[in-house]
Structure formats: C-alpha cells, structure tokens
Amino acid sequence: MNNQMLDLLQTRRTYRDFDENYQLSEEELQVILSAARQAPTWMNGQFYSIFVVKDSSIREKLVAMNPGNPHMLKSSVFLIFVADLNRSKKVADKYEVDFPIIEGIDPLLTAVTDTALAMNSATLAAESLGLGSVIVGSIRKDIAAISQLLNLPDYMLPVAGMSIGKPTVEMKVKPRLPEEAIVFYDTFKDYDYQVIEKYDETMEKFAEARETKIWSQKFADYFSQKPNTAVDQFLKDKKLQK
C-alpha cells in the first residue's frame, strides 16, 4: 500500500497565501500538468482543456474581476480548467455527423466531470511537490468576460481556476462531515439532523478565521439566493444548452 499517496489524500489542505518570489520551475509545472492529463476520463474522451495563465496582465484582470482572490496574481501560476466539447465538435465535423449535444445535459455533465477529475489530480501533484493550491470556482461569476479574455470558442465552459505556489502560511486539515452524512451502503438511509448540528459544532471549534457563520447557516443563506444565471446564458451563447 502506498502510504505516501494515502497521506496526501487524507491531509490535503487549501492554501491562499503564497510566496510571491517563488518561481515554479518548468519541470514542476509539467509534472502537475502531466498528472492532470492522466486523470480518469469517460471513454478516454478527455473532455477538458487546461489554460496556464502566466501573463501578469491577464492575471491582474482576473483579480480585478474577483478582488477577493488576490492569490490569482500572487501565486506562482494560475490554471483555468475548462470543460471542452469544442474538440468533439471538430471530430463531428471531420466525420460529417450530427452534433446534437444541446438536446440533453448529459454531454455537459460528462465534460464537467472529466474537468473536475483532472483538477483533482493537479492538486495532488502540487502537494506531492511540496506546493499548495486553492480552487477558484468564483471565476464563473464573470464567466463571459473570462471566456473573452481566454479567447474561448463555442462549446467550451470555464469550470474553475487554480492558484499554485509555495505556501507562506501553514494550514490545518479541515474536518469533513461525518461519514453517516456522506457514505451510503447499497441504498440511501436518511440520517438525523443532529449529524449536521454536530458538524456545525466541530467547525466552530476548528474556528477558521475566514468563516463568519456556522457551516449550515452559510449554505442555507447561499442557496436562499437566486443562482448565478450568467452561467445559464453563457451555456446558450456557447451552444452548450438550448
């Protein structure tokens, strides 16, 4: 059993503070990208693309859109993971067959899943190199502007960004929900709400400085607001949904 890999999986943390003077070597970057590209993928379709954003002017624009994440500029490199069905469209055109992906959501779910798996492999590769990372899902708030910044064609959807660098602040391993709220054997078995209340207590004791609400209240408030409909419009504009 590879205990080193298990340690990485069980102690992975999110880092948001990076050494601005640390330069990620090309070799380290290629290790991360290679690991991401070797991630599991449906039918070996590899329905994603990875954008390596090194240009500081582009990264400054990203931070201007999303000022709560200054690490997008201060980290060694910023990656953007994109669900990519544009490549599939090229193949369809080559074979002169139909491409009715807007008739259902399954193709998009497949591409987003592939993208997430690649992203996860990249985080583990970064950790194995003694680096840290943070996933930035909030780039979807400005999804059309970011798409334009990256010059994305139709059939491509920015899913999330990732800052990678040398951490300057040590982070603790964050507790997760109890197993009974996450893991089910064979069929769903409902659990008492006390399981969530217990997790609220655990997270209060963990006392992450950036949190201002208990865990359950944070998500009750988040999902009480209307979803980001910019994504819905973007999917239509990029021919990914009707």
Secondary structure as a PSIPRED ss2 file (coil, helix, strand):
# PSIPRED VFORMAT (PSIPRED V4.0)

   1 M C   1.000  0.000  0.000
   2 N C   1.000  0.000  0.000
   3 N H   0.000  1.000  0.000
   4 Q H   0.000  1.000  0.000
   5 M H   0.000  1.000  0.000
   6 L H   0.000  1.000  0.000
   7 D H   0.000  1.000  0.000
   8 L H   0.000  1.000  0.000
   9 L H   0.000  1.000  0.000
  10 Q H   0.000  1.000  0.000
  11 T H   0.000  1.000  0.000
  12 R C   1.000  0.000  0.000
  13 R C   1.000  0.000  0.000
  14 T C   1.000  0.000  0.000
  15 Y C   1.000  0.000  0.000
  16 R C   1.000  0.000  0.000
  17 D C   1.000  0.000  0.000
  18 F E   0.000  0.000  1.000
  19 D C   1.000  0.000  0.000
  20 E C   1.000  0.000  0.000
  21 N C   1.000  0.000  0.000
  22 Y C   1.000  0.000  0.000
  23 Q C   1.000  0.000  0.000
  24 L C   1.000  0.000  0.000
  25 S C   1.000  0.000  0.000
  26 E H   0.000  1.000  0.000
  27 E H   0.000  1.000  0.000
  28 E H   0.000  1.000  0.000
  29 L H   0.000  1.000  0.000
  30 Q H   0.000  1.000  0.000
  31 V H   0.000  1.000  0.000
  32 I H   0.000  1.000  0.000
  33 L H   0.000  1.000  0.000
  34 S H   0.000  1.000  0.000
  35 A H   0.000  1.000  0.000
  36 A H   0.000  1.000  0.000
  37 R H   0.000  1.000  0.000
  38 Q C   1.000  0.000  0.000
  39 A C   1.000  0.000  0.000
  40 P C   1.000  0.000  0.000
  41 T C   1.000  0.000  0.000
  42 W H   0.000  1.000  0.000
  43 M H   0.000  1.000  0.000
  44 N H   0.000  1.000  0.000
  45 G C   1.000  0.000  0.000
  46 Q C   1.000  0.000  0.000
  47 F C   1.000  0.000  0.000
  48 Y E   0.000  0.000  1.000
  49 S E   0.000  0.000  1.000
  50 I E   0.000  0.000  1.000
  51 F E   0.000  0.000  1.000
  52 V E   0.000  0.000  1.000
  53 V E   0.000  0.000  1.000
  54 K C   1.000  0.000  0.000
  55 D C   1.000  0.000  0.000
  56 S H   0.000  1.000  0.000
  57 S H   0.000  1.000  0.000
  58 I H   0.000  1.000  0.000
  59 R H   0.000  1.000  0.000
  60 E H   0.000  1.000  0.000
  61 K H   0.000  1.000  0.000
  62 L H   0.000  1.000  0.000
  63 V H   0.000  1.000  0.000
  64 A H   0.000  1.000  0.000
  65 M H   0.000  1.000  0.000
  66 N C   1.000  0.000  0.000
  67 P C   1.000  0.000  0.000
  68 G C   1.000  0.000  0.000
  69 N C   1.000  0.000  0.000
  70 P C   1.000  0.000  0.000
  71 H H   0.000  1.000  0.000
  72 M H   0.000  1.000  0.000
  73 L H   0.000  1.000  0.000
  74 K H   0.000  1.000  0.000
  75 S C   1.000  0.000  0.000
  76 S C   1.000  0.000  0.000
  77 V E   0.000  0.000  1.000
  78 F E   0.000  0.000  1.000
  79 L E   0.000  0.000  1.000
  80 I E   0.000  0.000  1.000
  81 F E   0.000  0.000  1.000
  82 V E   0.000  0.000  1.000
  83 A E   0.000  0.000  1.000
  84 D E   0.000  0.000  1.000
  85 L C   1.000  0.000  0.000
  86 N H   0.000  1.000  0.000
  87 R H   0.000  1.000  0.000
  88 S H   0.000  1.000  0.000
  89 K H   0.000  1.000  0.000
  90 K H   0.000  1.000  0.000
  91 V H   0.000  1.000  0.000
  92 A H   0.000  1.000  0.000
  93 D H   0.000  1.000  0.000
  94 K H   0.000  1.000  0.000
  95 Y H   0.000  1.000  0.000
  96 E C   1.000  0.000  0.000
  97 V C   1.000  0.000  0.000
  98 D C   1.000  0.000  0.000
  99 F C   1.000  0.000  0.000
 100 P C   1.000  0.000  0.000
 101 I H   0.000  1.000  0.000
 102 I H   0.000  1.000  0.000
 103 E H   0.000  1.000  0.000
 104 G C   1.000  0.000  0.000
 105 I C   1.000  0.000  0.000
 106 D H   0.000  1.000  0.000
 107 P H   0.000  1.000  0.000
 108 L H   0.000  1.000  0.000
 109 L H   0.000  1.000  0.000
 110 T H   0.000  1.000  0.000
 111 A H   0.000  1.000  0.000
 112 V H   0.000  1.000  0.000
 113 T H   0.000  1.000  0.000
 114 D H   0.000  1.000  0.000
 115 T H   0.000  1.000  0.000
 116 A H   0.000  1.000  0.000
 117 L H   0.000  1.000  0.000
 118 A H   0.000  1.000  0.000
 119 M H   0.000  1.000  0.000
 120 N H   0.000  1.000  0.000
 121 S H   0.000  1.000  0.000
 122 A H   0.000  1.000  0.000
 123 T H   0.000  1.000  0.000
 124 L H   0.000  1.000  0.000
 125 A H   0.000  1.000  0.000
 126 A H   0.000  1.000  0.000
 127 E H   0.000  1.000  0.000
 128 S H   0.000  1.000  0.000
 129 L C   1.000  0.000  0.000
 130 G C   1.000  0.000  0.000
 131 L C   1.000  0.000  0.000
 132 G E   0.000  0.000  1.000
 133 S E   0.000  0.000  1.000
 134 V E   0.000  0.000  1.000
 135 I E   0.000  0.000  1.000
 136 V E   0.000  0.000  1.000
 137 G H   0.000  1.000  0.000
 138 S H   0.000  1.000  0.000
 139 I H   0.000  1.000  0.000
 140 R H   0.000  1.000  0.000
 141 K H   0.000  1.000  0.000
 142 D H   0.000  1.000  0.000
 143 I H   0.000  1.000  0.000
 144 A H   0.000  1.000  0.000
 145 A H   0.000  1.000  0.000
 146 I H   0.000  1.000  0.000
 147 S H   0.000  1.000  0.000
 148 Q H   0.000  1.000  0.000
 149 L H   0.000  1.000  0.000
 150 L C   1.000  0.000  0.000
 151 N C   1.000  0.000  0.000
 152 L C   1.000  0.000  0.000
 153 P C   1.000  0.000  0.000
 154 D C   1.000  0.000  0.000
 155 Y C   1.000  0.000  0.000
 156 M E   0.000  0.000  1.000
 157 L E   0.000  0.000  1.000
 158 P E   0.000  0.000  1.000
 159 V E   0.000  0.000  1.000
 160 A E   0.000  0.000  1.000
 161 G E   0.000  0.000  1.000
 162 M E   0.000  0.000  1.000
 163 S E   0.000  0.000  1.000
 164 I E   0.000  0.000  1.000
 165 G E   0.000  0.000  1.000
 166 K C   1.000  0.000  0.000
 167 P E   0.000  0.000  1.000
 168 T C   1.000  0.000  0.000
 169 V C   1.000  0.000  0.000
 170 E C   1.000  0.000  0.000
 171 M C   1.000  0.000  0.000
 172 K C   1.000  0.000  0.000
 173 V C   1.000  0.000  0.000
 174 K C   1.000  0.000  0.000
 175 P C   1.000  0.000  0.000
 176 R C   1.000  0.000  0.000
 177 L C   1.000  0.000  0.000
 178 P C   1.000  0.000  0.000
 179 E H   0.000  1.000  0.000
 180 E H   0.000  1.000  0.000
 181 A H   0.000  1.000  0.000
 182 I C   1.000  0.000  0.000
 183 V C   1.000  0.000  0.000
 184 F C   1.000  0.000  0.000
 185 Y C   1.000  0.000  0.000
 186 D C   1.000  0.000  0.000
 187 T C   1.000  0.000  0.000
 188 F C   1.000  0.000  0.000
 189 K C   1.000  0.000  0.000
 190 D C   1.000  0.000  0.000
 191 Y C   1.000  0.000  0.000
 192 D C   1.000  0.000  0.000
 193 Y C   1.000  0.000  0.000
 194 Q H   0.000  1.000  0.000
 195 V H   0.000  1.000  0.000
 196 I H   0.000  1.000  0.000
 197 E H   0.000  1.000  0.000
 198 K H   0.000  1.000  0.000
 199 Y H   0.000  1.000  0.000
 200 D H   0.000  1.000  0.000
 201 E H   0.000  1.000  0.000
 202 T H   0.000  1.000  0.000
 203 M H   0.000  1.000  0.000
 204 E H   0.000  1.000  0.000
 205 K H   0.000  1.000  0.000
 206 F H   0.000  1.000  0.000
 207 A C   1.000  0.000  0.000
 208 E C   1.000  0.000  0.000
 209 A C   1.000  0.000  0.000
 210 R C   1.000  0.000  0.000
 211 E C   1.000  0.000  0.000
 212 T C   1.000  0.000  0.000
 213 K C   1.000  0.000  0.000
 214 I C   1.000  0.000  0.000
 215 W H   0.000  1.000  0.000
 216 S H   0.000  1.000  0.000
 217 Q H   0.000  1.000  0.000
 218 K H   0.000  1.000  0.000
 219 F H   0.000  1.000  0.000
 220 A H   0.000  1.000  0.000
 221 D H   0.000  1.000  0.000
 222 Y H   0.000  1.000  0.000
 223 F H   0.000  1.000  0.000
 224 S C   1.000  0.000  0.000
 225 Q C   1.000  0.000  0.000
 226 K C   1.000  0.000  0.000
 227 P C   1.000  0.000  0.000
 228 N C   1.000  0.000  0.000
 229 T H   0.000  1.000  0.000
 230 A H   0.000  1.000  0.000
 231 V H   0.000  1.000  0.000
 232 D H   0.000  1.000  0.000
 233 Q H   0.000  1.000  0.000
 234 F H   0.000  1.000  0.000
 235 L H   0.000  1.000  0.000
 236 K H   0.000  1.000  0.000
 237 D H   0.000  1.000  0.000
 238 K C   1.000  0.000  0.000
 239 K C   1.000  0.000  0.000
 240 L C   1.000  0.000  0.000
 241 Q C   1.000  0.000  0.000
 242 K C   1.000  0.000  0.000
